[in-house]
Structure formats: C-alpha cells, structure tokens
C-alpha cells in the first residue's frame, strides 16, 4: 500500500467539535471521519479517485447521503 499523505488542517473549533462528535457516534477516529467525509464529497461530485487504496461500495449500495 502506498504511503499515506500527511496534511496539517486548521479548523474552526466548532467545526472540529462537530466532526469529533460525528466520529465518536460512528466509532471512528477524527482522521478517519474526515477522510470518510472527503471521500463521500468526492463521490457526490463525480471526482472519486480510482486507485488501489479506494474501495467502491458494492453495486446498489446507497450511503446515508443518498450517493450510490
């Protein structure tokens, strides 16, 4: 698996708190939750990467944002 990229991200404290709560609700780390949200946004925009590290959901599966 290729090495993962590192990124410094500055967030508004309220946004951080909201992401942290969402991550806790989904039993994910904050980092994993941010990546989850970014991947969902990329799929919704038709810009999802097609690389070995990217998993597409099985055919017909719709996520909670309504993205198939």
PDB file of N, CA, C and O in Angstrom:
ATOM      1  N   UNK A   1       0.852  -1.176   0.000  1.00  0.00           N
ATOM      2  CA  UNK A   1       0.000   0.000   0.000  1.00  0.00           C
ATOM      3  C   UNK A   1       0.891   1.229   0.000  1.00  0.00           C
ATOM      4  O   UNK A   1       1.866   1.284   0.749  1.00  0.00           O
ATOM      5  N   UNK A   2       0.570   2.220  -0.831  1.00  0.00           N
ATOM      6  CA  UNK A   2       1.391   3.432  -0.876  1.00  0.00           C
ATOM      7  C   UNK A   2       1.351   4.177   0.460  1.00  0.00           C
ATOM      8  O   UNK A   2       0.395   4.065   1.228  1.00  0.00           O
ATOM      9  N   UNK A   3       2.402   4.929   0.709  1.00  0.00           N
ATOM     10  CA  UNK A   3       2.463   5.733   1.934  1.00  0.00           C
ATOM     11  C   UNK A   3       1.360   6.781   1.911  1.00  0.00           C
ATOM     12  O   UNK A   3       1.091   7.395   0.879  1.00  0.00           O
ATOM     13  N   UNK A   4       0.731   6.977   3.051  1.00  0.00           N
ATOM     14  CA  UNK A   4      -0.355   7.957   3.147  1.00  0.00           C
ATOM     15  C   UNK A   4       0.222   9.357   3.256  1.00  0.00           C
ATOM     16  O   UNK A   4       1.272   9.558   3.867  1.00  0.00           O
ATOM     17  N   UNK A   5      -0.460  10.314   2.669  1.00  0.00           N
ATOM     18  CA  UNK A   5      -0.043  11.715   2.708  1.00  0.00           C
ATOM     19  C   UNK A   5      -0.382  12.315   4.065  1.00  0.00           C
ATOM     20  O   UNK A   5      -1.402  11.984   4.670  1.00  0.00           O
ATOM     21  N   UNK A   6       0.487  13.198   4.528  1.00  0.00           N
ATOM     22  CA  UNK A   6       0.249  13.913   5.780  1.00  0.00           C
ATOM     23  C   UNK A   6      -0.204  15.321   5.451  1.00  0.00           C
ATOM     24  O   UNK A   6       0.261  15.925   4.484  1.00  0.00           O
ATOM     25  N   UNK A   7      -1.118  15.842   6.264  1.00  0.00           N
ATOM     26  CA  UNK A   7      -1.712  17.140   5.993  1.00  0.00           C
ATOM     27  C   UNK A   7      -1.992  17.858   7.306  1.00  0.00           C
ATOM     28  O   UNK A   7      -2.585  17.289   8.222  1.00  0.00           O
ATOM     29  N   UNK A   8      -1.564  19.099   7.387  1.00  0.00           N
ATOM     30  CA  UNK A   8      -1.913  19.947   8.522  1.00  0.00           C
ATOM     31  C   UNK A   8      -3.213  20.651   8.153  1.00  0.00           C
ATOM     32  O   UNK A   8      -3.306  21.300   7.111  1.00  0.00           O
ATOM     33  N   UNK A   9      -4.209  20.516   9.017  1.00  0.00           N
ATOM     34  CA  UNK A   9      -5.518  21.084   8.730  1.00  0.00           C
ATOM     35  C   UNK A   9      -5.938  21.981   9.885  1.00  0.00           C
ATOM     36  O   UNK A   9      -5.982  21.548  11.036  1.00  0.00           O
ATOM     37  N   UNK A  10      -6.243  23.219   9.573  1.00  0.00           N
ATOM     38  CA  UNK A  10      -6.727  24.154  10.589  1.00  0.00           C
ATOM     39  C   UNK A  10      -8.237  24.262  10.456  1.00  0.00           C
ATOM     40  O   UNK A  10      -8.756  24.524   9.371  1.00  0.00           O
ATOM     41  N   UNK A  11      -8.941  24.058  11.564  1.00  0.00           N
ATOM     42  CA  UNK A  11     -10.396  24.091  11.559  1.00  0.00           C
ATOM     43  C   UNK A  11     -10.922  25.057  12.598  1.00  0.00           C
ATOM     44  O   UNK A  11     -10.297  25.279  13.635  1.00  0.00           O
ATOM     45  N   UNK A  12     -12.061  25.620  12.312  1.00  0.00           N
ATOM     46  CA  UNK A  12     -12.799  26.385  13.302  1.00  0.00           C
ATOM     47  C   UNK A  12     -13.117  25.424  14.461  1.00  0.00           C
ATOM     48  O   UNK A  12     -13.491  24.278  14.216  1.00  0.00           O
ATOM     49  N   UNK A  13     -12.975  25.867  15.697  1.00  0.00           N
ATOM     50  CA  UNK A  13     -13.235  24.976  16.834  1.00  0.00           C
ATOM     51  C   UNK A  13     -14.626  24.338  16.818  1.00  0.00           C
ATOM     52  O   UNK A  13     -14.773  23.180  17.211  1.00  0.00           O
ATOM     53  N   UNK A  14     -15.636  25.067  16.374  1.00  0.00           N
ATOM     54  CA  UNK A  14     -16.988  24.495  16.314  1.00  0.00           C
ATOM     55  C   UNK A  14     -17.072  23.377  15.274  1.00  0.00           C
ATOM     56  O   UNK A  14     -17.754  22.375  15.492  1.00  0.00           O
ATOM     57  N   UNK A  15     -16.377  23.548  14.142  1.00  0.00           N
ATOM     58  CA  UNK A  15     -16.352  22.507  13.112  1.00  0.00           C
ATOM     59  C   UNK A  15     -15.624  21.282  13.651  1.00  0.00           C
ATOM     60  O   UNK A  15     -16.075  20.152  13.459  1.00  0.00           O
ATOM     61  N   UNK A  16     -14.498  21.505  14.326  1.00  0.00           N
ATOM     62  CA  UNK A  16     -13.749  20.393  14.917  1.00  0.00           C
ATOM     63  C   UNK A  16     -14.626  19.621  15.902  1.00  0.00           C
ATOM     64  O   UNK A  16     -14.664  18.391  15.874  1.00  0.00           O
ATOM     65  N   UNK A  17     -15.329  20.349  16.772  1.00  0.00           N
ATOM     66  CA  UNK A  17     -16.186  19.689  17.759  1.00  0.00           C
ATOM     67  C   UNK A  17     -17.283  18.871  17.089  1.00  0.00           C
ATOM     68  O   UNK A  17     -17.593  17.764  17.531  1.00  0.00           O
ATOM     69  N   UNK A  18     -17.869  19.410  16.028  1.00  0.00           N
ATOM     70  CA  UNK A  18     -18.919  18.690  15.306  1.00  0.00           C
ATOM     71  C   UNK A  18     -18.366  17.428  14.645  1.00  0.00           C
ATOM     72  O   UNK A  18     -19.004  16.376  14.692  1.00  0.00           O
ATOM     73  N   UNK A  19     -17.185  17.524  14.031  1.00  0.00           N
ATOM     74  CA  UNK A  19     -16.560  16.355  13.402  1.00  0.00           C
ATOM     75  C   UNK A  19     -16.182  15.329  14.468  1.00  0.00           C
ATOM     76  O   UNK A  19     -16.361  14.128  14.265  1.00  0.00           O
ATOM     77  N   UNK A  20     -15.663  15.795  15.596  1.00  0.00           N
ATOM     78  CA  UNK A  20     -15.288  14.888  16.686  1.00  0.00           C
ATOM     79  C   UNK A  20     -16.509  14.127  17.207  1.00  0.00           C
ATOM     80  O   UNK A  20     -16.424  12.929  17.476  1.00  0.00           O
ATOM     81  N   UNK A  21     -17.634  14.812  17.349  1.00  0.00           N
ATOM     82  CA  UNK A  21     -18.854  14.142  17.822  1.00  0.00           C
ATOM     83  C   UNK A  21     -19.356  13.139  16.791  1.00  0.00           C
ATOM     84  O   UNK A  21     -19.767  12.034  17.145  1.00  0.00           O
ATOM     85  N   UNK A  22     -19.321  13.526  15.503  1.00  0.00           N
ATOM     86  CA  UNK A  22     -19.733  12.635  14.419  1.00  0.00           C
ATOM     87  C   UNK A  22     -18.845  11.397  14.416  1.00  0.00           C
ATOM     88  O   UNK A  22     -19.339  10.278  14.277  1.00  0.00           O
ATOM     89  N   UNK A  23     -17.539  11.592  14.569  1.00  0.00           N
ATOM     90  CA  UNK A  23     -16.600  10.470  14.602  1.00  0.00           C
ATOM     91  C   UNK A  23     -16.913   9.547  15.780  1.00  0.00           C
ATOM     92  O   UNK A  23     -16.931   8.326  15.627  1.00  0.00           O
ATOM     93  N   UNK A  24     -17.155  10.120  16.934  1.00  0.00           N
ATOM     94  CA  UNK A  24     -17.478   9.309  18.111  1.00  0.00           C
ATOM     95  C   UNK A  24     -18.771   8.518  17.892  1.00  0.00           C
ATOM     96  O   UNK A  24     -18.855   7.347  18.263  1.00  0.00           O
ATOM     97  N   UNK A  25     -19.765   9.152  17.295  1.00  0.00           N
ATOM     98  CA  UNK A  25     -21.031   8.478  17.017  1.00  0.00           C
ATOM     99  C   UNK A  25     -20.843   7.291  16.075  1.00  0.00           C
ATOM    100  O   UNK A  25     -21.523   6.273  16.205  1.00  0.00           O
ATOM    101  N   UNK A  26     -19.912   7.430  15.124  1.00  0.00           N
ATOM    102  CA  UNK A  26     -19.648   6.383  14.126  1.00  0.00           C
ATOM    103  C   UNK A  26     -18.511   5.451  14.530  1.00  0.00           C
ATOM    104  O   UNK A  26     -18.118   4.582  13.752  1.00  0.00           O
ATOM    105  N   UNK A  27     -17.975   5.627  15.746  1.00  0.00           N
ATOM    106  CA  UNK A  27     -16.863   4.809  16.252  1.00  0.00           C
ATOM    107  C   UNK A  27     -15.643   4.875  15.334  1.00  0.00           C
ATOM    108  O   UNK A  27     -15.014   3.856  15.047  1.00  0.00           O
ATOM    109  N   UNK A  28     -15.317   6.085  14.877  1.00  0.00           N
ATOM    110  CA  UNK A  28     -14.144   6.320  14.037  1.00  0.00           C
ATOM    111  C   UNK A  28     -13.244   7.330  14.725  1.00  0.00           C
ATOM    112  O   UNK A  28     -13.674   8.062  15.616  1.00  0.00           O
ATOM    113  N   UNK A  29     -11.977   7.358  14.296  1.00  0.00           N
ATOM    114  CA  UNK A  29     -11.087   8.433  14.724  1.00  0.00           C
ATOM    115  C   UNK A  29     -11.498   9.700  13.970  1.00  0.00           C
ATOM    116  O   UNK A  29     -12.203   9.632  12.963  1.00  0.00           O
ATOM    117  N   UNK A  30     -11.058  10.832  14.461  1.00  0.00           N
ATOM    118  CA  UNK A  30     -11.360  12.092  13.764  1.00  0.00           C
ATOM    119  C   UNK A  30     -10.733  12.073  12.378  1.00  0.00           C
ATOM    120  O   UNK A  30     -11.357  12.515  11.413  1.00  0.00           O
ATOM    121  N   UNK A  31      -9.508  11.567  12.266  1.00  0.00           N
ATOM    122  CA  UNK A  31      -8.844  11.480  10.967  1.00  0.00           C
ATOM    123  C   UNK A  31      -9.656  10.617   9.995  1.00  0.00           C
ATOM    124  O   UNK A  31      -9.866  11.006   8.846  1.00  0.00           O
ATOM    125  N   UNK A  32     -10.108   9.451  10.453  1.00  0.00           N
ATOM    126  CA  UNK A  32     -10.893   8.563   9.595  1.00  0.00           C
ATOM    127  C   UNK A  32     -12.222   9.205   9.206  1.00  0.00           C
ATOM    128  O   UNK A  32     -12.706   9.009   8.092  1.00  0.00           O
ATOM    129  N   UNK A  33     -12.813   9.975  10.130  1.00  0.00           N
ATOM    130  CA  UNK A  33     -14.082  10.636   9.826  1.00  0.00           C
ATOM    131  C   UNK A  33     -13.900  11.712   8.760  1.00  0.00           C
ATOM    132  O   UNK A  33     -14.737  11.854   7.869  1.00  0.00           O
ATOM    133  N   UNK A  34     -12.809  12.467   8.849  1.00  0.00           N
ATOM    134  CA  UNK A  34     -12.536  13.492   7.840  1.00  0.00           C
ATOM    135  C   UNK A  34     -12.321  12.840   6.484  1.00  0.00           C
ATOM    136  O   UNK A  34     -12.832  13.330   5.477  1.00  0.00           O
ATOM    137  N   UNK A  35     -11.572  11.741   6.439  1.00  0.00           N
ATOM    138  CA  UNK A  35     -11.346  11.048   5.173  1.00  0.00           C
ATOM    139  C   UNK A  35     -12.662  10.487   4.629  1.00  0.00           C
ATOM    140  O   UNK A  35     -12.913  10.555   3.426  1.00  0.00           O
ATOM    141  N   UNK A  36     -13.499   9.935   5.505  1.00  0.00           N
ATOM    142  CA  UNK A  36     -14.806   9.430   5.103  1.00  0.00           C
ATOM    143  C   UNK A  36     -15.635  10.540   4.450  1.00  0.00           C
ATOM    144  O   UNK A  36     -16.212  10.346   3.380  1.00  0.00           O
ATOM    145  N   UNK A  37     -15.687  11.704   5.103  1.00  0.00           N
ATOM    146  CA  UNK A  37     -16.471  12.825   4.586  1.00  0.00           C
ATOM    147  C   UNK A  37     -15.910  13.333   3.255  1.00  0.00           C
ATOM    148  O   UNK A  37     -16.666  13.671   2.345  1.00  0.00           O
ATOM    149  N   UNK A  38     -14.584  13.383   3.151  1.00  0.00           N
ATOM    150  CA  UNK A  38     -13.973  13.825   1.894  1.00  0.00           C
ATOM    151  C   UNK A  38     -14.259  12.839   0.767  1.00  0.00           C
ATOM    152  O   UNK A  38     -14.569  13.253  -0.350  1.00  0.00           O
ATOM    153  N   UNK A  39     -14.157  11.541   1.045  1.00  0.00           N
ATOM    154  CA  UNK A  39     -14.450  10.535   0.002  1.00  0.00           C
ATOM    155  C   UNK A  39     -15.910  10.617  -0.439  1.00  0.00           C
ATOM    156  O   UNK A  39     -16.210  10.498  -1.626  1.00  0.00           O
ATOM    157  N   UNK A  40     -16.815  10.819   0.518  1.00  0.00           N
ATOM    158  CA  UNK A  40     -18.235  10.934   0.179  1.00  0.00           C
ATOM    159  C   UNK A  40     -18.457  12.164  -0.702  1.00  0.00           C
ATOM    160  O   UNK A  40     -19.188  12.095  -1.690  1.00  0.00           O
ATOM    161  N   UNK A  41     -17.837  13.276  -0.352  1.00  0.00           N
ATOM    162  CA  UNK A  41     -17.980  14.504  -1.146  1.00  0.00           C
ATOM    163  C   UNK A  41     -17.388  14.316  -2.546  1.00  0.00           C
ATOM    164  O   UNK A  41     -17.958  14.792  -3.527  1.00  0.00           O
ATOM    165  N   UNK A  42     -16.260  13.632  -2.640  1.00  0.00           N
ATOM    166  CA  UNK A  42     -15.668  13.374  -3.955  1.00  0.00           C
ATOM    167  C   UNK A  42     -16.576  12.507  -4.812  1.00  0.00           C
ATOM    168  O   UNK A  42     -16.751  12.782  -5.999  1.00  0.00           O
ATOM    169  N   UNK A  43     -17.155  11.463  -4.229  1.00  0.00           N
ATOM    170  CA  UNK A  43     -18.092  10.606  -4.976  1.00  0.00           C
ATOM    171  C   UNK A  43     -19.295  11.418  -5.442  1.00  0.00           C
ATOM    172  O   UNK A  43     -19.716  11.301  -6.593  1.00  0.00           O
ATOM    173  N   UNK A  44     -19.851  12.246  -4.549  1.00  0.00           N
ATOM    174  CA  UNK A  44     -21.033  13.035  -4.890  1.00  0.00           C
ATOM    175  C   UNK A  44     -20.744  14.023  -6.018  1.00  0.00           C
ATOM    176  O   UNK A  44     -21.625  14.342  -6.816  1.00  0.00           O
ATOM    177  N   UNK A  45     -19.507  14.502  -6.078  1.00  0.00           N
ATOM    178  CA  UNK A  45     -19.115  15.461  -7.113  1.00  0.00           C
ATOM    179  C   UNK A  45     -18.620  14.774  -8.388  1.00  0.00           C
ATOM    180  O   UNK A  45     -18.248  15.443  -9.352  1.00  0.00           O
ATOM    181  N   UNK A  46     -18.617  13.446  -8.390  1.00  0.00           N
ATOM    182  CA  UNK A  46     -18.128  12.715  -9.558  1.00  0.00           C
ATOM    183  C   UNK A  46     -16.619  12.802  -9.714  1.00  0.00           C
ATOM    184  O   UNK A  46     -16.105  12.719 -10.829  1.00  0.00           O
ATOM    185  N   UNK A  47     -15.908  12.967  -8.612  1.00  0.00           N
ATOM    186  CA  UNK A  47     -14.455  13.129  -8.650  1.00  0.00           C
ATOM    187  C   UNK A  47     -13.724  12.095  -7.804  1.00  0.00           C
ATOM    188  O   UNK A  47     -12.573  12.310  -7.424  1.00  0.00           O
ATOM    189  N   UNK A  48     -14.370  10.990  -7.510  1.00  0.00           N
ATOM    190  CA  UNK A  48     -13.754   9.954  -6.681  1.00  0.00           C
ATOM    191  C   UNK A  48     -12.512   9.394  -7.363  1.00  0.00           C
ATOM    192  O   UNK A  48     -12.535   9.121  -8.563  1.00  0.00           O
ATOM    193  N   UNK A  49     -11.429   9.220  -6.611  1.00  0.00           N
ATOM    194  CA  UNK A  49     -10.213   8.658  -7.197  1.00  0.00           C
ATOM    195  C   UNK A  49     -10.395   7.185  -7.533  1.00  0.00           C
ATOM    196  O   UNK A  49     -11.122   6.466  -6.846  1.00  0.00           O
ATOM    197  N   UNK A  50      -9.746   6.753  -8.568  1.00  0.00           N
ATOM    198  CA  UNK A  50      -9.782   5.346  -8.971  1.00  0.00           C
ATOM    199  C   UNK A  50      -8.403   4.747  -8.744  1.00  0.00           C
ATOM    200  O   UNK A  50      -7.665   4.486  -9.694  1.00  0.00           O
ATOM    201  N   UNK A  51      -8.058   4.531  -7.474  1.00  0.00           N
ATOM    202  CA  UNK A  51      -6.751   3.976  -7.151  1.00  0.00           C
ATOM    203  C   UNK A  51      -6.917   2.713  -6.328  1.00  0.00           C
ATOM    204  O   UNK A  51      -8.024   2.398  -5.893  1.00  0.00           O
ATOM    205  N   UNK A  52      -5.832   1.989  -6.110  1.00  0.00           N
ATOM    206  CA  UNK A  52      -5.863   0.727  -5.383  1.00  0.00           C
ATOM    207  C   UNK A  52      -6.340   0.920  -3.949  1.00  0.00           C
ATOM    208  O   UNK A  52      -6.919  -0.001  -3.373  1.00  0.00           O
ATOM    209  N   UNK A  53      -6.116   2.087  -3.358  1.00  0.00           N
ATOM    210  CA  UNK A  53      -6.498   2.323  -1.982  1.00  0.00           C
ATOM    211  C   UNK A  53      -7.943   2.741  -1.804  1.00  0.00           C
ATOM    212  O   UNK A  53      -8.386   2.966  -0.678  1.00  0.00           O
ATOM    213  N   UNK A  54      -8.687   2.848  -2.897  1.00  0.00           N
ATOM    214  CA  UNK A  54     -10.065   3.324  -2.828  1.00  0.00           C
ATOM    215  C   UNK A  54     -11.007   2.152  -3.008  1.00  0.00           C
ATOM    216  O   UNK A  54     -10.895   1.397  -3.973  1.00  0.00           O
ATOM    217  N   UNK A  55     -11.929   2.004  -2.085  1.00  0.00           N
ATOM    218  CA  UNK A  55     -12.934   0.961  -2.205  1.00  0.00           C
ATOM    219  C   UNK A  55     -14.249   1.582  -2.619  1.00  0.00           C
ATOM    220  O   UNK A  55     -14.709   2.546  -2.007  1.00  0.00           O
ATOM    221  N   UNK A  56     -14.851   1.034  -3.652  1.00  0.00           N
ATOM    222  CA  UNK A  56     -16.188   1.459  -4.047  1.00  0.00           C
ATOM    223  C   UNK A  56     -17.180   0.582  -3.315  1.00  0.00           C
ATOM    224  O   UNK A  56     -16.907  -0.597  -3.091  1.00  0.00           O
ATOM    225  N   UNK A  57     -18.331   1.128  -2.935  1.00  0.00           N
ATOM    226  CA  UNK A  57     -19.334   0.283  -2.298  1.00  0.00           C
ATOM    227  C   UNK A  57     -19.877  -0.722  -3.304  1.00  0.00           C
ATOM    228  O   UNK A  57     -19.818  -0.476  -4.508  1.00  0.00           O
ATOM    229  N   UNK A  58     -20.401  -1.843  -2.838  1.00  0.00           N
ATOM    230  CA  UNK A  58     -20.985  -2.806  -3.764  1.00  0.00           C
ATOM    231  C   UNK A  58     -22.102  -2.166  -4.573  1.00  0.00           C
ATOM    232  O   UNK A  58     -22.724  -1.202  -4.127  1.00  0.00           O
ATOM    233  N   UNK A  59     -22.353  -2.695  -5.751  1.00  0.00           N
ATOM    234  CA  UNK A  59     -23.374  -2.147  -6.636  1.00  0.00           C
ATOM    235  C   UNK A  59     -24.726  -2.107  -5.921  1.00  0.00           C
ATOM    236  O   UNK A  59     -25.115  -3.065  -5.253  1.00  0.00           O
ATOM    237  N   UNK A  60     -25.429  -0.997  -6.070  1.00  0.00           N
ATOM    238  CA  UNK A  60     -26.736  -0.852  -5.485  1.00  0.00           C
ATOM    239  C   UNK A  60     -26.742  -0.347  -4.061  1.00  0.00           C
ATOM    240  O   UNK A  60     -27.806  -0.050  -3.518  1.00  0.00           O
ATOM    241  N   UNK A  61     -25.565  -0.242  -3.434  1.00  0.00           N
ATOM    242  CA  UNK A  61     -25.493   0.234  -2.056  1.00  0.00           C
ATOM    243  C   UNK A  61     -25.511   1.758  -2.071  1.00  0.00           C
ATOM    244  O   UNK A  61     -24.750   2.392  -2.802  1.00  0.00           O
ATOM    245  N   UNK A  62     -26.375   2.330  -1.269  1.00  0.00           N
ATOM    246  CA  UNK A  62     -26.502   3.778  -1.180  1.00  0.00           C
ATOM    247  C   UNK A  62     -26.095   4.199   0.219  1.00  0.00           C
ATOM    248  O   UNK A  62     -26.582   3.644   1.205  1.00  0.00           O
ATOM    249  N   UNK A  63     -25.192   5.191   0.313  1.00  0.00           N
ATOM    250  CA  UNK A  63     -24.793   5.650   1.652  1.00  0.00           C
ATOM    251  C   UNK A  63     -25.848   6.581   2.205  1.00  0.00           C
ATOM    252  O   UNK A  63     -26.833   6.882   1.530  1.00  0.00           O
ATOM    253  N   UNK A  64     -25.646   7.050   3.454  1.00  0.00           N
ATOM    254  CA  UNK A  64     -26.663   7.860   4.109  1.00  0.00           C
ATOM    255  C   UNK A  64     -26.801   9.249   3.507  1.00  0.00           C
ATOM    256  O   UNK A  64     -27.673  10.008   3.929  1.00  0.00           O
ATOM    257  N   UNK A  65     -25.965   9.607   2.531  1.00  0.00           N
ATOM    258  CA  UNK A  65     -26.128  10.878   1.841  1.00  0.00           C
ATOM    259  C   UNK A  65     -26.911  10.686   0.535  1.00  0.00           C
ATOM    260  O   UNK A  65     -27.145  11.641  -0.205  1.00  0.00           O
ATOM    261  N   UNK A  66     -27.312   9.436   0.266  1.00  0.00           N
ATOM    262  CA  UNK A  66     -28.055   9.158  -0.948  1.00  0.00           C
ATOM    263  C   UNK A  66     -27.170   8.980  -2.161  1.00  0.00           C
ATOM    264  O   UNK A  66     -27.652   8.982  -3.293  1.00  0.00           O
ATOM    265  N   UNK A  67     -25.844   8.820  -1.926  1.00  0.00           N
ATOM    266  CA  UNK A  67     -24.904   8.653  -3.031  1.00  0.00           C
ATOM    267  C   UNK A  67     -24.738   7.170  -3.314  1.00  0.00           C
ATOM    268  O   UNK A  67     -24.494   6.379  -2.403  1.00  0.00           O
ATOM    269  N   UNK A  68     -24.872   6.798  -4.584  1.00  0.00           N
ATOM    270  CA  UNK A  68     -24.745   5.399  -4.951  1.00  0.00           C
ATOM    271  C   UNK A  68     -23.417   5.141  -5.562  1.00  0.00           C
ATOM    272  O   UNK A  68     -23.121   4.008  -5.940  1.00  0.00           O
TER     273      UNK A  68
END
